[in-house]
Amino acid sequence: MSELLQVADEVRETLDRGEAVVALETTLVAHGFPAPHGVEVGLESEAAVREAGAVPATIGVLDGRIRVGLDPRELERFTPEARKLGPRELAASALAGEVGATTVGGTLAVARRTGIRFLGTGGLGGVHRGFTERFDVSADVPTLARSQALVASSGIKSLLDVPATTELLETLGVPVVGFRTSTLPLFYSADGGPPLQDRVETPADAARLAVAHWELGGAGLLLASPPPESLDVAGLIEEAVAEAERTGVAGQAVTPYVLGVLHERSGGRTREVNRTLIVANARLAAEVAVAYAAP
């Protein structure tokens, strides 16, 4: 394994035993919430994974290494100043000695190298709005399409073009499966998304489906779980996205900008829902991982 990649002893030993490990990203810690709330959410997600019987493997770049498994003090180093890392930035960030926070795509790219097959997150990145004028697709989608992994999330980030993202996932052969739902959750909202062809009722069902998909040569799957608390903020999202475009906010800066606007104008409710669903999805990913590892 590359010298740039450092796997924590607990994670490596758990993988060697064929037991359940769940990958977690660090962009949520650094950029999804203001300090110190990001670290708190990261720790809550790790605790949820452990409560479900799995081992968390939070992934980020520190001290010249791509780290798989972080302790609480290391997690505190992922501040808003951390560089946001998709798959393409991993090597450069490590060699530069930066603090680098991984997106879903960056996390999946590392997880694939270590054999970790399950990831819990808030929402999947995808096709950005206005892509016909300015082609912009998150690296989350193509990386998932290349990875034999299951991502548990509350659907696709609602500030994106959700219908276009679902079409792209279909084109790339990525199943989108509802967890106790027949429609795609819209991140903050449990309802309003496009219908889903497939659903499962239990983590064991999800694990069996993943195994069958992988045995047939498939790669990634998206397990879409409704948020524990549903919040209709479609109008606010439209306002925030339009303001970002009008003020010249673009690229990786769009998501934190929109999240900040939503928090302010919802009286903090979006941030609380975001926090709750992230932890719930980490727990769900762990439950599926445990079912997958069961004899």
N, C-alpha and C positions, 0 to 999 in steps of 0.2 A: 504494500500500500504506500502511496505517496508520502514523502516526508512532510509535505504541507498539511496532511490530514492527521489530526490527533483525536483518537476516540477514547473517551473516559473509560476507566477500568470497569465500572459497573455496567456501562452500556455494552462494551465488548464481551464481557463475561456472560451477560444475559443473551446476547445474540449467539454466542458459541453454544449455549445450552438450548437454543431453539425456542426461547421464551419471548414474551411479548415486549416490544419496544415501540414507542411512539415518538416520531419526530415533531418538534415544535419550532416555529420560526422566531426570529428576534426582531424583525421589523415592527411587529406589534408592540414589542417592549419599547423600542427606541422612538418610533414615529406614530404609533397608533393612539397613544395617550400621552398627556403631559406628565413629566416627572413629578412625583415618584410613582404615579398610578400604573405606568407601563410595567415596571418591575413587579408591582403587586399582582397585576394580571398574569404575568409570566409565572410567578410563584404559585398562584392559585391554579393555573393550568397544569403545572407539574404535580401539584397535590391531587388534582382530580384524576390524573393519569395513574398515580400510585394507588389511590383509593379503589380504582377499578382493577388493580392487580397487574399493571404494566409498569415499565421503567421509562421515564421521560428522557428524551435526547434532544435538548434544546441546542440549536445549531447557530453558530456565528463565527466571525473571524476576530481573533485576539492574538496579539504578540507574535505575528508572523505565521500563525497556524489557523487552519480551518478546524474549529473545535466542535466535536460532537459530544455534547454533555457538558453542562456548565453548573458551577456551584452558585449559591446566592450572591456572593461577593463579586464573582465574575459577571453575573447578570446585571449588576448595578452599573457596570461600565458601558452598557448600551444606552447611551443618552441620545437626545435629538441630534447631536453632532456626528453620530455614527454614520458611515456611508451606507446607503441602501444598495443591497447586492442581489442582482439576479444572477443567473448562471454565468454570464459573460464576464462579470466583474470579480468573481471569486479569486482567481489566481492573482490578478493584479493587486487586489486589496491585501491579500496575504503577504505577497512579496514586498509591498510598501509598508508593512507593519501597522496598518490602520486598524481601527475598530470598525468592523463591518457587520451590519445587520441584514440577515437573509430574508428575502421575500419567500413566498411559497415556491416559486420557481427555483430560487437559489437553494432552498432547503431540500427540495426534491432532488436536485442535481447531486447534492452531497449524500443524501440518504441512499440514493441508487448505488453509490460507490461502497456503501457499508452494509447493504442488504436489508435496510429498514424499509418496510413496505406500507407503513401507516403514518398518516399525518393529520393532525387536528388544527383547524384554523377558523377564522371568522368567515371570510368569503373568498372565492377564487377570483383572481384577476382575469381579464379577458379583452374583448374588443371595446375600444373607447368610442364614445359618441363622436359623430362626425368623421368616422373612419373613411368615408368615401372621398372626402376632401383632403384628409391628412391621415394616412395609414398609420395606425397606432394599435398594436396588439401586445398585451402583456406576455412576457416570457413564461408565465405560469402555464398557459394552455399548451404550447408545443412541448414544454418539458414534461408535463403530465402525460402527454400523448406518447412520450418515449420511455416512460418509467412504469415498471410493474409495481404500482402503488395505488393505494386507496386514500383519497383525501376526504375527510369529513368536514363539511362546512355548511353554513346557512345559505347555500346557493352561490350566486355570483354577486360580486360587489354591485350594489344598486346604482352607483353613480356611472356605471358602464352601460353599453348597449347590450342588454340582456338577451333579446332575441337573436342578435347577430352572433353573440358568444355561444349560445346553444347550438346554432347552426354550424359554427366552426367546430365545436366539440363533436358533433355528429360526423362531419366531414373527416375528422381525424380519428374516428373510431373510439371515442371516449364515452362509455355509457354514463348517463346521468340518472341516478337511481334515487327515488324518494325514500326517506326513512319515515315510515308511517304517514306519508303524504303522497298524493297523486298529482300535485302541482309543484312547480319549482318555487321554493321560498325566495323572497326578494330581500334577503339579508335582514333588515329591520322588520319586515313584514312577512307573516306566514302565508299570506294569500296574494293573489294577483299575478303570479308568474305563469308561464306557459305550462300546459299539461305535460306530465311525464308518462312514458309508456310503461315504466317498470317501477315497482316499489317493493320494499322489504319491511317486515314487521319487527324483526329482532336482530341484534348484533350477530348472532349465529347465522341467520339467513344472509346477512351482508357478507360474512366471511365465506360462506359456501359459494355465493355468486362470484366473489373475487377469485377464488380458487378456480372455478370453472372458466372464467374469462381468461385467466393467465394460462391455464392448460391448453386453451385453444389458440394461444399465441397473442392474446391481447395485452395491452399495456395498462394505462391508467384508468381509474374509475373515480367518479365524483359521487359521493354519498351526501345527498342534500337533506338536511334536517331543519325543520322550522325553528325559529328562535323561541326560547321558552316564554318570552313576552313579546307580543306583536305590536308594532308601532307603525302607523301610516304617516310617512314623511315624504311621500312622492313629490308633493309640491315644493317642499323645502329643498329637496335634492335638485330639482330643476332650477330653482333660483341660484343655488350655490354653484352648480356647474356653469350656468350662464355668467355668473359674476367672475368665476375663475377665468373663463375665456376672455371676457371683456377687459379684465385687468392684466392679461398677459401671463397668467399662471399656466404652466404647461409641464408635460413630462411627469417625472416622479414627484413633483411638488403638488400635483392636482389633488391626490388623495388626502394628504394631511390638511390642505387648505379647505376642502369640502367638509371633512370631518369637524374641523374647527367651527365652520359656519353652522353646521347642523347642531353641534353642541350648544352654541350660543343661542340659537333661535328656538331650540326645543326646550330650553331651560335645563339642559343637562340630561334629558331623558335618553337621547340617542347614545350618549356615552355609557350610560348604565346598561342599556339593552345590548350594546356592543360587548361590554365586559361580560355580561351573563352568557351570551351566546358563544363567545370564544371559549370560555371554561366548559360549557356544555359540550361543545364539539370536541374538545380535547378528551373529555370523558368518553364520548361516543367512540372516538377513534381507538381509545384504549380497550373498550369493551369488545370491539370487533377484533383487535389484535389478540386479545386473550382467547377469544373463540377460535381464531385462526391457529393459534399455537397449541390448542387443546388436543390431546391424543385422540 
